[in-house]
Amino acid sequence: MSTEHDWKILYQKTQEQIKEQELLLYALYQQRTFIRSQILEQALSKSNETNNSLKC
């Protein structure tokens, strides 16, 4: 095998790994966004409950 061929294979494998890592990062970003929205929703819900109980 030639050195050029080895470099092409290495380049292709590196590109595949980069794609996999990008997909993983995107999935983690989506998960983080979902969790943050859930936490915000809970905080707002508790805040509303507290405000409603203070009005009574």
N, C-alpha and C positions, 0 to 999 in steps of 0.2 A: 504494500500500500504506500501511496505517496504521502508526503507531508501535507500537501494541499487537501487530499481526501480526508486525512485525519482532522484537519482544521474545519472542514465542512461539516463533518459528523459532530465535532465538538460544538460548533456554532448552532447546529440544529437542535442538539440536546439542550444547550443553554437556552435557546428560544422557547423550547417546550417547558423547561423549568420556570422560566419567567412567566409564561402564560398561566401555569398552574399556581404560581405564587400570587399573581394578580387576581385570579379567581378566588383564592383563599382570602386575600385581603378584602376583596369586595364583599364576600360572604360575612367576614368579621365586621366590616363597616355596617352592613345591613343589620346584623345582630345587635351591634352597639346602638344603632339608631332606634331599633325596636325597644330595647331595654330602657334607653333614656326616655322614650315617649311613655312607657309604662310607669316609670318612676315619677315623671312629671304629672301624669294622670292621677296617680295615687296621692301625690302632694296636693294637687288642686282639690281632690275629693276630700282629703282630710281638712284642708283649709276651709272648704265650704261647710263641712260638718261643724267645725269649731265656730265659724261665724253664725251658723244657724242656731247653735246651742247658746251662744251669747245673747242672741236676740230674744230668746224666750224668757 
